[in-house]
Structures are given as structure tokens and as C-alpha cells.
Amino acid sequence: MQCTAFATADEYHLGSLSQELVSCGYVEVTSLPRDAANVLVMGVENTAKEGDPGMIFLFREGATVFWNVRDKTVKHVMQVLERHETQPYEVALVYWENEELNYMKIEGQSKLHRGEIKLNSELDLDDAILEKFAFSNALCLSVKLAIWEATLDKFIESIQSIPEALKAGKKVKLSHKEVMQKMGELFALRHRINLSSDFLLTPDFYWDRANLEELYDKTCQFLSIARRVKVMNEKLQHCMELTDLMRNHLNENRALRLEWMIVILITIEVMFELGRVFF
């Protein structure tokens, strides 16, 4: 069986999304604990393979994880999501940066082994949903991070000519407004990664659920979340240094132009005074 995750937008409106999915025949799972308020769980009637009920985890952060769901159903849900998204991502990027893991039912404790999820077949439905939630939470982080990695790579590509231009003594064709916009993009991306997400700390949900925390942490380790965040922050720091250099360079040029304007104005005034004295 297969578990597939997509990040499609910055955020979902879970209230309206729940209503539309229920009207389309999906069944909302309401047995989750209260502190799992950032996720909507929907049951699917027709599964891709026998052996486990189909399930969809829709996270408020704009990511969706499908468990044993048919491709036709996945396509339909993705179309529904378009009407409940805030700042959607490019469709091609969404499908390119997805995560897929195989999973199976086993006897014994659930775990992630060699890139495959193994779920305890003896758990009741509510506990099984919680374990899937833990795996899905980590997958949600991975696909969101993949989207931001692609965004940062695109940004780096847009400024990669600047160091070579400065090295060659050429004029950099960026206005002060454009440089400030690029600095704003970097700050916004850094804010998303380090302040408005769970990349740096384990969510509070797992503090008193040691078994789920272990599943969540192991999946994050397998997906290299911490290492990828560190690399992204290093790249962001280098980009910040470059854009800051550009801003200082433009400020110096602006100050130099003002100085020359002042010198020219003073020169003109002196010439008028000399003309008045001698003529």
C-alpha cells in the first residue's frame, strides 16, 4: 500500500473544506484529540488496495497526505482543495516535490524500517489513526520544506549573476526598491522556516505521547528534516549577506550622487556670485 504527501498552498481553510468534502461523500473522522486541531481527517470508501481503510490527512499548513487512496480520488480531492487554499503553489511544483512511502500491516510495534512504514495490525481504529497522524505530520513537513527549497533555489538563480558582476567591476542593474523586495522575500522565507513551522522543535502534541513522538522523530530523521533546514538557513544567510552588500552599495552610490549634486549646486552659486561681482 502507498502513502503519498503533497504541499499545495500556504494554508487551507479547514472549515469550508470539511463541508465540501463531506458533501462529496467523504466521512470526517472526529475522534482525534483536541490538541490535534490543525488537521482534518477524512475517510475514503473505495481504497486503492485491500488490507487497510483509505484515509486523507489535510493539514492547515497546506499539505495533504493520502493513505491507500486511488489515483482518481487523489485527483478529485486536489481539485476540491483549489477552492479552499491561501496562496496556492504552482501545480507542476506540487507534483514534482511530493513524497511517497510504501506501508504495510505487521504484527508488533509500528515503525519506519528501511524507508517503509510498518503499522501494527492489532491496533484499534483510533490508535491506528494517531500513528498515521504522526507519520503524516513528518511527511507534511518534508513536502512543505521541499517547496521552500525550490523557492530558495529559484531566488538564488535570480541573483547568481550579482557576485560575478561585482567581481568584474560591472554595474549591477538592480534598483534600491528591487533589492529591498528581495530582502523581504528572504526574511519571509526565513520566518516561515524558523518561526511559523515545527521544523526546529517537536510539536507540543507529542510531549505526553512518547510512542507517537518516536514515530514522528524517526520519520523526520529519515526525511533529513533537520539537516535540510540547516542547509537552507546557511543558504539564506549567504543570500542575506549578498543582498545587504547590494543595499549598502546602492546607498553609497546614492550618497555619492547627492554629494556631487551639492558640489554642483555650490559651484553654480559661486559662479553667480562671481558674475554679480565682476559684471
C-alpha positions in Angstrom: 0.0 0.0 0.0 1.1 3.6 -0.6 1.2 6.8 1.4 1.6 10.0 -0.7 2.1 13.6 0.5 1.6 16.9 -1.4 2.1 20.5 -0.3 -0.3 22.6 -2.4 -0.6 26.0 -0.7 0.5 28.2 2.3 -2.7 27.3 4.2 -6.1 25.6 3.9 -9.5 26.8 5.2 -10.3 23.6 7.0 -13.9 24.6 8.0 -15.2 25.1 4.4 -13.0 22.3 3.1 -14.6 19.9 5.6 -18.1 20.9 4.5 -17.4 20.4 0.8 -15.6 17.0 1.2 -18.5 15.7 3.4 -21.0 16.8 0.7 -18.9 14.9 -1.8 -19.3 11.7 0.2 -16.2 11.6 2.3 -16.5 10.8 6.0 -14.9 13.1 8.6 -13.1 11.4 11.4 -13.9 13.3 14.6 -12.1 11.0 17.2 -8.8 12.9 17.2 -7.7 14.6 20.4 -8.5 18.3 20.9 -4.8 19.3 20.6 -4.7 17.9 17.0 -6.7 21.0 15.9 -4.5 21.8 12.9 -5.6 18.7 10.9 -8.7 17.4 9.1 -9.0 13.7 8.7 -11.3 12.2 6.1 -12.2 8.5 5.5 -12.4 7.2 1.9 -14.9 4.5 1.0 -13.1 3.0 -2.0 -9.5 2.1 -1.3 -6.6 1.5 -3.7 -5.7 -1.9 -2.2 -7.4 -4.2 0.3 -6.0 -4.5 3.8 -6.4 -1.0 5.2 -9.1 1.7 5.0 -8.3 4.7 2.8 -7.6 7.9 4.7 -6.7 11.5 4.0 -4.9 13.9 6.4 -5.3 17.6 5.4 -3.1 19.9 7.5 -3.9 23.5 8.0 -0.4 24.4 6.9 -1.3 23.5 3.3 -0.2 19.8 3.0 -2.3 16.7 2.3 -1.3 13.1 2.9 -3.2 10.2 1.2 -3.2 6.7 2.7 -4.2 3.8 0.4 -6.3 6.2 -1.8 -7.0 5.6 -5.5 -5.4 8.0 -8.1 -8.9 9.0 -9.2 -9.8 10.0 -5.6 -6.5 11.9 -5.2 -7.2 13.9 -8.3 -10.7 14.8 -7.1 -9.5 15.9 -3.7 -6.8 18.0 -5.2 -9.4 19.8 -7.4 -11.5 20.4 -4.3 -8.5 21.8 -2.4 -8.1 24.6 -5.1 -11.3 26.3 -3.7 -10.0 26.4 -0.1 -6.4 27.4 -0.5 -4.5 30.5 0.5 -1.6 31.4 -1.8 -1.5 28.1 -3.8 1.7 26.8 -5.3 2.4 26.0 -8.9 0.8 22.8 -10.0 3.9 21.4 -11.6 5.9 22.1 -8.5 3.3 20.5 -6.2 3.5 17.2 -8.1 7.3 17.3 -8.6 8.0 17.8 -4.9 5.7 15.1 -3.5 6.8 12.3 -1.0 5.8 8.7 -1.5 6.4 5.9 1.1 5.1 2.3 0.9 3.5 0.9 4.0 2.2 -2.5 5.2 0.5 -4.1 8.2 2.6 -6.2 10.5 2.3 -7.9 13.9 4.1 -6.0 16.6 5.0 -2.4 17.2 4.7 0.2 14.4 7.9 1.6 13.0 9.7 3.0 9.9 12.2 0.4 8.6 14.4 1.0 5.5 12.1 3.6 4.1 8.9 1.6 4.6 6.2 2.2 7.1 5.1 -0.8 9.1 1.8 -0.4 11.0 0.7 -2.6 13.9 -2.2 -4.6 12.6 -3.5 -5.2 16.2 -4.3 -1.6 17.0 -7.9 -0.3 17.2 -9.0 2.3 14.7 -8.4 5.4 16.9 -4.8 4.4 17.8 -4.1 3.5 14.2 -5.3 6.9 13.1 -3.0 8.6 15.7 0.0 6.6 14.4 -0.8 7.6 10.8 -1.1 11.2 12.0 2.4 11.1 13.4 3.9 9.7 10.1 1.7 12.2 8.1 2.9 15.1 10.2 6.5 14.4 9.4 5.7 13.9 5.7 3.8 17.3 5.8 7.0 19.0 7.0 9.1 17.3 4.3 6.9 18.4 1.4 6.5 21.9 2.7 10.3 22.1 3.1 10.7 20.8 -0.4 8.5 23.6 -1.8 10.5 26.2 0.1 13.8 24.7 -1.0 12.6 25.0 -4.6 11.6 28.6 -3.9 15.0 29.4 -2.4 16.8 27.8 -5.4 14.8 29.9 -7.8 15.7 33.0 -5.7 19.4 32.1 -5.8 19.2 31.7 -9.5 17.8 35.2 -9.8 20.8 36.8 -8.0 23.7 34.4 -9.0 25.0 36.9 -11.6 25.5 39.7 -9.0 28.8 38.4 -7.4 30.4 37.9 -10.9 29.2 41.4 -11.9 30.7 42.9 -8.8 33.9 41.0 -9.3 34.3 42.2 -12.9 33.6 45.8 -11.8 30.4 46.0 -13.8 27.3 47.9 -12.8 24.6 45.9 -11.2 21.2 46.5 -12.8 19.1 46.4 -9.6 17.2 49.4 -8.1 17.0 50.1 -4.4 13.3 49.0 -4.5 14.2 45.7 -6.1 16.9 45.0 -3.6 14.5 45.7 -0.7 11.9 43.4 -2.3 14.5 40.6 -2.5 15.4 41.1 1.2 11.8 41.0 2.1 11.4 37.6 0.2 14.4 36.2 2.2 13.0 37.4 5.6 9.6 36.0 4.8 11.1 32.6 3.9 13.3 32.6 7.0 10.3 33.5 9.1 8.3 30.5 7.7 11.0 28.0 8.3 12.2 29.1 11.8 9.2 30.8 13.4 5.9 29.7 11.9 6.5 26.0 11.5 7.6 22.9 13.5 10.9 22.3 11.8 13.0 23.2 14.8 11.0 21.8 17.7 8.9 18.8 18.2 5.2 19.9 18.3 3.5 20.1 21.8 1.1 17.3 20.7 3.8 14.7 21.2 5.0 15.8 24.7 2.9 13.2 26.6 2.7 10.6 23.7 6.1 9.0 23.7 5.3 6.3 21.2 3.9 8.8 18.7 6.9 11.1 19.3 9.3 8.3 18.4 7.5 7.6 15.1 7.4 11.3 14.3 11.1 11.8 15.1 12.2 8.7 13.2 10.4 9.8 10.1 11.8 13.3 10.4 15.3 11.7 10.6 14.7 9.5 7.6 13.5 12.5 5.6 16.6 14.5 6.8 14.4 17.4 8.0 16.9 18.9 10.5 19.8 18.7 8.0 17.8 20.3 5.2 16.7 23.1 7.5 20.3 23.7 8.5 21.4 23.8 4.8 18.5 26.2 3.9 19.4 28.6 6.8 23.0 28.6 5.6 21.9 29.4 2.1 19.6 32.1 3.4 22.4 33.6 5.4 24.6 33.9 2.4 21.8 35.4 0.4 21.1 37.9 3.1 24.8 38.9 3.2 24.8 39.4 -0.6 21.5 41.5 -0.6 22.8 43.5 2.3 26.0 44.2 0.3 23.9 45.3 -2.6 21.8 47.6 -0.4 25.0 49.2 1.1 26.5 49.5 -2.4 23.3 51.3 -3.7 23.2 53.5 -0.6 26.8 54.6 -1.2 26.1 55.4 -4.8 23.0 57.4 -3.8 25.1 59.3 -1.2 27.8 59.9 -3.8 25.2 61.3 -6.2 23.9 63.6 -3.5 27.4 64.8 -2.7 28.0 65.6 -6.4 24.7 67.4 -6.7 25.6 69.5 -3.7 29.1 70.3 -5.1 27.5 71.3 -8.5 24.9 73.5 -6.8 27.6 75.2 -4.7 29.7 75.7 -7.9 26.8 77.3 -9.7 26.1 79.5 -6.7 29.7 80.6 -6.6 29.7 81.3 -10.4 26.6 83.5 -10.0 28.2 85.4 -7.2 31.4 85.9 -9.2 29.4 87.1 -12.2 27.5 89.6 -10.0 30.8 90.9 -8.5 32.7 91.3 -11.8 29.9 92.1 -14.2 
